[in-house]
Amino acid sequence: MKCPFCNADNTSVIDSRVSEEGKRIRRRRRCLICDKRFTTYETVGLRFPQVIKQGGDRVEFNRNKLLTGFMRALHKRPVPTVHVDAAIDRIVQKLLSLGEREISSRKIGEMVMRELYKLDKVAYIRFASVYRSFQDVDDFHDAIKEVKRSRRKK
């Protein structure tokens, strides 16, 4: 690590501490040339897969797009934000655990559908109507029947 004061390469770590969440390490360093001290932080660099859109374009994964999709589907629905955040975290963890360099937007959409199904059936139907491009009222009727069938199985 270069010293921010004199730009020397010779620095040593005086102290290291893990943050409360365990996701970051704080290091106190001292420059061996100018003897000044400074702090650095170390975090894990995660690499998300590229998202392949239906048209073939590749884009960077964007957690905010997931949040936007959830919020549109859940508009005026009684679902606590903490549950939405947890659902998004599950999707993000799943994406990282797959270890793939690329993933189709379709696969991500399916993950969103599963999470919305658990959170709120109305939001699930809303999302499904756009995601599956419902063409008429029969498509809505079929989706509602699917939800009702799964409730009876429980």
C-alpha positions in Angstrom: 0.0 0.0 0.0 1.4 3.4 -1.0 1.7 6.1 1.6 -0.8 8.9 0.8 1.6 11.5 2.1 4.9 10.8 0.5 3.9 8.1 -2.1 6.4 5.6 -0.8 5.8 1.9 -1.2 7.2 1.0 2.2 4.3 0.9 4.7 3.6 -1.5 7.5 0.4 -2.6 9.2 0.3 -1.5 12.9 -3.2 -2.8 13.8 -6.1 -4.7 12.1 -9.7 -5.0 13.2 -12.7 -6.6 11.7 -15.9 -4.5 11.6 -18.9 -5.4 13.6 -20.6 -7.0 10.6 -17.5 -8.9 9.7 -17.6 -7.6 6.1 -14.7 -5.2 6.3 -11.2 -5.0 7.8 -9.8 -1.7 9.1 -6.0 -1.5 9.0 -3.9 1.2 10.7 -0.7 1.7 8.7 2.6 3.5 9.2 4.9 4.8 6.5 8.4 3.5 7.0 9.8 6.6 5.1 7.9 9.6 6.5 6.6 7.9 9.6 3.0 9.2 9.1 0.1 7.0 9.9 -3.1 6.4 7.9 -6.1 4.0 7.8 -7.1 1.7 5.0 -10.2 -0.5 4.7 -10.4 -3.9 3.0 -13.6 -5.3 1.6 -14.5 -8.3 -0.6 -14.7 -7.4 -4.3 -17.7 -9.4 -5.6 -18.2 -10.0 -9.3 -21.7 -10.3 -10.5 -22.5 -12.1 -13.8 -23.3 -10.1 -16.9 -27.0 -10.0 -17.6 -28.0 -11.2 -21.1 -31.1 -9.3 -22.2 -33.7 -10.9 -24.5 -32.3 -9.0 -27.5 -28.8 -10.4 -26.8 -27.3 -7.2 -25.3 -25.1 -7.7 -22.2 -25.4 -5.3 -19.3 -24.0 -5.1 -15.8 -26.1 -6.5 -13.0 -27.9 -3.7 -11.2 -29.4 -4.4 -7.8 -31.5 -1.2 -8.1 -33.3 -2.6 -11.2 -34.4 -5.5 -9.0 -35.6 -3.1 -6.3 -37.5 -1.1 -8.9 -39.2 -4.3 -10.2 -40.2 -5.3 -6.7 -41.5 -1.8 -5.8 -43.6 -1.6 -9.0 -45.2 -5.0 -8.3 -45.7 -4.2 -4.6 -47.1 -0.7 -5.1 -49.7 0.0 -2.3 -49.3 -3.6 -1.0 -48.8 -4.3 2.7 -45.4 -5.8 2.5 -42.7 -4.5 4.9 -39.5 -3.1 3.3 -37.4 -5.5 5.4 -39.1 -8.4 3.6 -38.4 -6.9 0.2 -34.7 -6.3 1.1 -34.4 -9.9 2.3 -36.0 -11.2 -0.9 -33.5 -9.1 -3.0 -30.6 -10.4 -0.8 -31.7 -14.0 -1.5 -31.6 -13.3 -5.3 -28.3 -11.6 -5.1 -26.8 -14.5 -3.0 -28.2 -17.0 -5.5 -26.6 -15.1 -8.4 -23.2 -15.0 -6.7 -23.5 -18.7 -5.6 -24.1 -19.8 -9.2 -20.6 -18.7 -10.1 -21.7 -18.0 -13.7 -20.1 -15.2 -15.8 -23.4 -14.6 -17.6 -27.0 -15.1 -16.7 -30.2 -14.5 -18.8 -32.6 -11.8 -17.7 -35.2 -14.5 -18.0 -33.6 -16.5 -15.2 -33.5 -13.4 -13.0 -37.1 -12.8 -13.8 -38.0 -16.3 -12.7 -36.2 -15.7 -9.4 -38.1 -12.5 -8.9 -41.4 -14.3 -9.6 -40.6 -17.0 -6.9 -39.8 -14.3 -4.3 -42.9 -12.3 -5.1 -45.0 -15.4 -4.9 -43.8 -15.9 -1.3 -44.3 -12.2 -0.4 -47.6 -11.2 -1.9 -49.9 -13.0 -4.4 -51.3 -9.8 -5.9 -47.8 -8.5 -6.5 -46.9 -11.8 -8.1 -49.9 -11.5 -10.5 -48.9 -7.9 -11.4 -45.3 -8.9 -12.1 -46.4 -12.0 -14.0 -48.7 -9.9 -16.2 -45.8 -7.8 -17.5 -43.1 -10.5 -17.4 -45.2 -13.1 -19.2 -46.8 -10.5 -21.5 -50.5 -11.3 -20.6 -52.6 -10.7 -23.7 -56.1 -10.9 -22.4 -58.2 -11.5 -19.3 -57.9 -15.3 -19.7 -54.1 -15.0 -18.9 -55.0 -13.3 -15.6 -57.6 -15.9 -14.9 -55.1 -18.7 -15.4 -52.6 -17.1 -13.1 -55.2 -16.6 -10.4 -56.3 -20.2 -10.7 -52.6 -21.2 -10.3 -52.3 -19.2 -7.1 -55.6 -20.6 -5.7 -54.5 -24.2 -6.5 -51.2 -23.8 -4.6 -53.1 -22.3 -1.6 -55.3 -25.4 -1.5 -52.3 -27.8 -1.4 -51.0 -26.3 1.8 
